[in-house]
């Protein structure tokens, strides 16, 4: 992957990560409002955390030589 492609992918991943983070905040807010009694929100939150973890791992592995980070 070229440096230009890595840079573009990096920006895409950062955008995705930001969107997932906002979704996590929204779900947490709703979960607190439900007094932690929503199984559906628990499952959705677990899924979002898994997605966030995958994005973070890809970001961390994107540049093995640390030239863009």
Residue pairs with C-beta under 8 A, 6 or more apart in sequence:
1 9
3 67
3 68
6 62
6 63
6 68
7 68
9 62
10 59
10 62
10 63
10 68
10 69
13 55
13 58
13 59
13 62
14 59
16 55
17 52
17 55
17 56
17 59
20 48
20 51
20 52
20 55
21 52
23 48
24 45
24 48
24 49
24 52
27 41
27 44
27 45
27 48
28 45
30 38
30 41
31 38
31 41
31 42
31 45
34 41
62 68
62 69
63 69
